Each structure stands twice: as structure tokens, then as C-alpha cells.
Amino acid sequence: MLFDRIYIEISNVCNLKCSFCPEVLRPKKIMAPAQFRHVIQNVKHHARAVTLHVMGEPLAHPQFQEFLHILHEESMPLILTSNGILLNRYQDSLIQLPSYNTSIIKQINFSIHSFFDNFPNKDITIYLQSLVDFSKRFISQNPDAFINFRLWNLQGFDAELTSKNKIVYDALESLFSNPELPHQLNVKTQKSYRLDRHIKLHFDTQFEWPSLNSPHQASDGFCYGLSSQLAILTEGTVVPCCLDKEAVISLGSIFEVDLKAILATPRAQGIIQGFKNQVAIEPLCQKCQFKQRFQHHSKVLSD
């Protein structure tokens, strides 16, 4: 089985405290480089790309640069998602690691909606200027890669800009000299808008992280869990998707069993077959509102 991406949580510790990210109840932990290499070697033939998060901020990991080297050595493509606050630490390494001729970074997502959530009274211009300068430099050196500036804080599928998003909007319009960004948004019809070559502003709705204490949403529906993605938490636990932050649906430890065997377990196969039939069999999945984003899903899944 080949996944579009596998989420690898190298740390469940973050440098920010955002209202849209719930507290991590698991013990605070970071993944060691040797563990990370084991994970990459185990998943490299099962993934088109990996990420370095489920919870936590990847750039806050004290050995982040070593992890980049491991990805290069294993030729494993990376999709990096970050709040960008610590970007200055690793700008040069992200753009081009010394001694490597090509970058393994295929996409970078900056969660810019995190800024006002943590610094409500600060000017966002300096922060955005840093991200924009890096993005232009990164794309000039890696012309096949992509960068997304994420505003995933809309309160509905069809929404107008909030006052805070308008500040971000105006700043990005100025920094990219792009006066054609829309002010009325419908993320069911269009989620991203071009800022520059291979650099986009990306919108989506804010969602509630699922838990077993959440209200029941639906027992039917589709999710890409275990068809296009899965996640591996810092302690090695494999879960079906990147929203199972507390390992409610634990499928096994990748430090004890290889991924192929984990995917063959009855629980994993039940989840896979359930979603193929538009059925969410796990209680956590039944309480997850994120799968509403896939309610018009028509993709035919193959074995």
C-alpha cells in the first residue's frame, strides 16, 4: 500500500499555544534521531512523502537539522508544516542543505492563523515579511516545490474575511503586489489563491479535534485515514490519521512491528473496508467532524 503522506510526529511539544489546538494529554516526548531513521526506513516504500508533525512544532525539535539530513540520506520527500516563528534558525538548511545537490522538501505550509492567536497585540508585518522573503528565496532555489500560507480559521464554508484575516490579507497583497485576492470566500469551490509562482494563500474552515467526549457526528461517511494517510506518534504508535492525537485508535508500535504487519491487523483492515463502504466503524471516527470535508467524495478506491 502506498500512502500520499505519512505523518511522523517528531515532537508533541510546541512553542506556541493556539486556541484551535487542544492540549496534548500524552506525556511530552521528542523522537530521537535513531528512532526517526528506523521509522523512515520502515515507511519509505509505503509513502510518497512524510510530514514531521501530528501535534508539536517541527522546528522546535532540538535535532531538526539532523532529521533533515536523515531524510536526504534516505531520499524521502518531505511536506513541512510549521507556524514559522522559529524559521530563522533553519532558513539556509531548508533552502539547501550543504553537501546535497537537491532538496527533498516538496512543500512547506505556514500556519499563519497561529500568529494572532498568540500575539494579538503585535504587528504581524515583520512576521509575514520574514516568511515572504524566505518563500521567494526558497522557490527560486527549489522551483518545483510549493509553499502555502494557511488561514484555516474560517467559521463556515462560505464566509467573509474577519478583521484579523483582513490585516493578513492586506499585508500579503502588499508584499506580493497582488491586488486580486477575493474578499468573499467559498472553500467548497476554491480554497487557494496565487500569490506568486508556486506560492499560494490557502483557506479552510476551523474544525474541532475529535475525542471520545465529542458529540456524535455520523456513522457513515468517508475519510482518507489508512487509504491516503496514516500517522506515527512520538512513542511509535501507528494511528489511522493525523487527528488521532491521543492514540485512541492504536494499531500497534512501529518500534515493535513493521508497518506492513500493522496494516494487516483486523482492526486496520476493518477501518479500511469500512471507509470503502462509506462507513465509519470506529467511535472516534463517528465523532469526527473533519470527515464532513469529504462528504462529496467520489474517488474509487482500489485494493
C-alpha positions as CSV (number, residue, x, y, z in Angstrom):
1,M,0.0,0.0,0.0
2,L,1.3,3.4,-1.0
3,F,0.1,6.5,1.0
4,D,0.2,10.0,-0.3
5,R,1.7,11.1,3.0
6,I,2.6,9.6,6.4
7,Y,2.5,12.0,9.4
8,I,5.5,11.4,11.7
9,E,5.3,13.3,15.0
10,I,8.9,14.0,15.8
11,S,7.8,16.0,18.9
12,N,4.5,16.6,20.7
13,V,5.8,19.9,22.1
14,C,5.0,23.3,20.6
15,N,6.5,26.7,21.0
16,L,3.0,28.3,20.8
17,K,-0.3,27.8,22.5
18,C,-3.1,28.1,20.0
19,S,-6.8,28.0,20.8
20,F,-7.5,25.7,17.8
21,C,-5.0,23.1,19.0
22,P,-6.1,21.1,22.1
23,E,-3.8,20.2,24.9
24,V,-1.7,17.0,24.4
25,L,-2.6,14.6,27.2
26,R,0.1,12.1,26.3
27,P,3.4,12.6,28.1
28,K,5.6,15.2,26.5
29,K,8.2,13.5,24.3
30,I,10.5,14.0,21.4
31,M,11.6,11.4,18.9
32,A,15.4,10.5,18.9
33,P,17.3,10.6,15.5
34,A,17.9,6.8,15.7
35,Q,14.2,6.2,16.2
36,F,13.4,8.6,13.3
37,R,15.7,6.8,11.0
38,H,14.1,3.5,11.9
39,V,10.7,4.9,11.1
40,I,11.8,6.4,7.8
41,Q,13.5,3.1,6.7
42,N,10.3,1.3,7.7
43,V,7.9,3.6,5.8
44,K,9.9,4.8,2.9
45,H,8.4,2.3,0.4
46,H,4.9,3.0,1.7
47,A,4.8,6.8,1.3
48,R,5.1,9.4,-1.4
49,A,6.1,11.9,1.3
50,V,6.2,12.3,5.0
51,T,5.5,15.2,7.3
52,L,7.1,15.9,10.7
53,H,4.1,16.7,12.8
54,V,0.8,15.5,14.3
55,M,1.0,17.7,17.4
56,G,4.0,19.8,18.1
57,E,6.1,22.2,16.1
58,P,8.8,20.5,14.0
59,L,11.2,23.5,14.1
60,A,11.2,23.4,17.9
61,H,12.9,19.9,17.9
62,P,16.5,20.4,19.0
63,Q,17.8,18.0,16.4
64,F,15.6,19.1,13.5
65,Q,18.6,19.7,11.2
66,E,19.8,16.1,11.8
67,F,16.3,14.9,10.8
68,L,16.7,16.8,7.5
69,H,19.9,15.0,6.9
70,I,18.3,11.6,7.5
71,L,15.5,12.4,5.0
72,H,18.1,13.4,2.4
73,E,20.2,10.2,3.0
74,E,17.0,8.1,2.7
75,S,15.7,10.1,-0.3
76,M,12.4,10.6,1.5
77,P,10.3,13.6,0.2
78,L,9.1,16.0,2.9
79,I,6.0,18.1,3.3
80,L,6.7,20.5,6.2
81,T,4.0,22.3,8.2
82,S,5.1,25.0,10.7
83,N,3.9,28.1,12.4
84,G,7.1,29.7,11.0
85,I,8.1,31.5,14.3
86,L,11.4,29.7,14.5
87,L,12.1,29.8,10.8
88,N,15.3,31.9,11.1
89,R,17.0,29.0,12.9
90,Y,16.9,26.8,9.8
91,Q,16.4,29.0,6.7
92,D,19.6,28.0,5.0
93,S,19.2,24.4,5.8
94,L,15.7,24.3,4.5
95,I,16.6,26.1,1.3
96,Q,19.6,23.9,0.6
97,L,21.5,21.5,2.9
98,P,25.2,21.7,2.4
99,S,26.6,18.6,0.5
100,Y,23.3,17.8,-1.1
101,N,22.6,18.8,-4.6
102,T,18.8,18.6,-4.5
103,S,16.2,19.3,-1.8
104,I,13.8,16.7,-0.6
105,I,11.3,19.4,0.5
106,K,8.3,19.3,-1.8
107,Q,6.0,21.6,0.0
108,I,6.0,24.0,3.0
109,N,2.8,25.1,4.8
110,F,2.9,28.1,7.1
111,S,0.0,28.2,9.6
112,I,-0.2,32.0,9.7
113,H,-3.5,31.9,11.6
114,S,-1.5,31.0,14.6
115,F,0.1,34.5,14.9
116,F,-2.9,36.5,16.2
117,D,-3.9,33.6,18.4
118,N,-0.6,34.0,20.4
119,F,0.3,37.6,19.7
120,P,-3.0,39.5,19.5
121,N,-1.5,42.9,20.0
122,K,1.6,42.6,17.9
123,D,2.2,43.9,14.4
124,I,2.1,40.9,12.0
125,T,4.1,42.7,9.3
126,I,7.6,41.7,10.4
127,Y,6.5,38.0,10.8
128,L,4.9,37.9,7.4
129,Q,7.8,39.8,5.8
130,S,10.2,37.1,7.1
131,L,8.0,34.3,5.7
132,V,7.6,36.0,2.3
133,D,11.4,36.7,2.0
134,F,12.1,33.1,2.8
135,S,9.4,31.8,0.4
136,K,10.7,33.7,-2.5
137,R,14.2,32.6,-1.9
138,F,13.2,29.0,-1.3
139,I,11.2,28.8,-4.6
140,S,14.0,30.4,-6.5
141,Q,16.3,27.6,-5.4
142,N,13.7,24.9,-5.5
143,P,11.4,25.8,-8.5
144,D,9.5,22.5,-8.3
145,A,8.4,23.0,-4.7
146,F,5.3,24.7,-3.4
147,I,4.5,27.0,-0.4
148,N,1.1,27.6,1.2
149,F,0.2,30.4,3.6
150,R,-2.6,28.9,5.5
151,L,-5.6,30.7,7.0
152,W,-7.5,27.7,8.4
153,N,-9.8,29.7,10.7
154,L,-12.9,30.4,8.7
155,Q,-16.1,30.0,10.6
156,G,-18.0,28.5,7.7
157,F,-17.6,27.2,4.1
158,D,-19.0,30.5,2.7
159,A,-17.5,33.4,4.7
160,E,-16.3,36.9,4.6
161,L,-12.9,37.9,5.9
162,T,-12.7,38.7,9.7
163,S,-10.9,41.8,10.7
164,K,-7.8,39.9,11.7
165,N,-7.7,38.0,8.4
166,K,-8.2,41.3,6.6
167,I,-5.0,42.5,8.2
168,V,-3.2,39.4,6.9
169,Y,-4.8,39.8,3.6
170,D,-3.8,43.4,3.1
171,A,-0.2,42.7,4.2
172,L,0.1,39.8,1.7
173,E,-1.4,41.8,-1.1
174,S,1.2,44.5,-0.4
175,L,4.2,42.1,0.0
176,F,3.3,40.2,-3.2
177,S,1.8,43.1,-5.2
178,N,-1.3,41.1,-5.8
179,P,-4.5,43.2,-5.7
180,E,-6.8,40.4,-6.9
181,L,-7.4,38.3,-3.9
182,P,-11.1,37.8,-3.1
183,H,-12.9,39.1,0.0
184,Q,-15.8,36.7,-0.2
185,L,-14.7,33.1,0.2
186,N,-16.4,29.8,-0.5
187,V,-13.9,27.0,0.3
188,K,-16.2,24.4,-1.3
189,T,-15.5,25.8,-4.7
190,Q,-12.0,27.3,-4.2
191,K,-9.5,27.1,-1.3
192,S,-6.3,28.6,-2.7
193,Y,-5.3,31.8,-4.5
194,R,-2.0,32.5,-6.2
195,L,0.3,35.0,-4.5
196,D,3.4,34.3,-6.7
197,R,4.9,31.5,-8.6
198,H,4.3,28.3,-6.6
199,I,3.2,30.3,-3.6
200,K,-0.4,30.4,-2.6
201,L,-2.8,31.7,0.1
202,H,-4.8,28.7,1.3
203,F,-8.2,28.9,3.2
204,D,-10.2,26.4,5.1
205,T,-12.6,26.2,7.9
206,Q,-11.6,25.8,11.6
207,F,-12.5,22.4,12.9
208,E,-12.8,20.7,16.3
209,W,-10.3,18.0,17.1
210,P,-12.3,14.8,17.7
211,S,-12.3,13.0,21.0
212,L,-14.4,10.3,22.6
213,N,-16.1,13.0,24.6
214,S,-17.2,14.9,21.4
215,P,-20.8,14.8,20.2
216,H,-21.7,12.1,17.7
217,Q,-21.4,13.4,14.1
218,A,-22.2,10.5,11.8
219,S,-21.7,6.8,11.5
220,D,-21.5,7.0,7.7
221,G,-19.0,9.0,5.6
222,F,-15.5,8.7,4.2
223,C,-12.1,9.6,5.4
224,Y,-8.6,9.3,3.8
225,G,-7.4,7.6,7.0
226,L,-5.5,4.4,6.0
227,S,-6.1,5.0,2.3
228,S,-4.1,8.1,1.6
229,Q,-2.6,8.8,5.0
230,L,-1.7,7.5,8.4
231,A,0.2,8.9,11.4
232,I,3.0,7.7,13.7
233,L,3.2,9.4,17.1
234,T,6.4,10.2,19.0
235,E,6.3,6.9,21.0
236,G,5.9,4.9,17.8
237,T,2.2,4.3,17.9
238,V,0.6,4.0,14.5
239,V,-2.9,5.6,14.2
240,P,-5.2,5.9,11.1
241,C,-4.9,9.7,10.7
242,C,-3.3,12.9,11.9
243,L,-6.3,13.8,14.1
244,D,-6.0,10.9,16.5
245,K,-3.6,12.9,18.7
246,E,-4.1,10.6,21.8
247,A,-3.8,7.3,20.0
248,V,-7.4,6.3,20.7
249,I,-7.2,4.0,17.6
250,S,-3.8,2.4,18.4
251,L,-2.9,-0.1,15.7
252,G,0.5,-1.1,17.1
253,S,4.0,0.2,17.6
254,I,6.3,0.7,14.6
255,F,9.2,0.2,17.1
256,E,7.9,-3.4,17.7
257,V,6.2,-4.4,14.4
258,D,6.8,-3.3,10.9
259,L,4.2,-1.2,9.1
260,K,3.1,-3.9,6.7
261,A,2.2,-6.2,9.5
262,I,0.4,-3.4,11.4
263,L,-1.7,-2.6,8.3
264,A,-2.7,-6.3,8.0
265,T,-4.3,-6.4,11.5
266,P,-8.0,-7.0,11.8
267,R,-8.6,-3.5,13.3
268,A,-6.7,-1.7,10.5
269,Q,-8.4,-3.8,7.8
270,G,-11.8,-3.1,9.4
271,I,-11.2,0.6,9.1
272,I,-10.1,0.4,5.5
273,Q,-13.0,-1.7,4.4
274,G,-15.4,0.5,6.4
275,F,-14.4,3.7,4.6
276,K,-14.5,1.9,1.3
277,N,-18.2,1.3,2.1
278,Q,-18.7,4.8,3.4
279,V,-18.9,3.6,7.0
280,A,-17.0,5.0,10.0
281,I,-16.7,1.9,12.2
282,E,-14.5,3.4,15.0
283,P,-16.2,5.5,17.7
284,L,-13.6,8.3,17.3
285,C,-14.3,8.5,13.6
286,Q,-18.0,8.7,14.2
287,K,-17.4,11.8,16.4
288,C,-15.0,13.5,13.9
289,Q,-16.4,16.5,12.0
290,F,-13.4,16.7,9.8
291,K,-14.8,13.9,7.5
292,Q,-17.6,16.4,6.5
293,R,-14.9,17.9,4.2
294,F,-15.1,14.7,2.2
295,Q,-18.9,14.4,2.0
296,H,-18.8,14.8,-1.7
297,H,-16.1,12.3,-2.1
298,S,-16.4,10.2,-5.3
299,K,-13.0,8.7,-5.6
300,V,-13.0,5.0,-6.4
301,L,-10.6,3.2,-4.0
302,S,-8.8,0.1,-5.2
303,D,-7.4,-2.7,-3.2
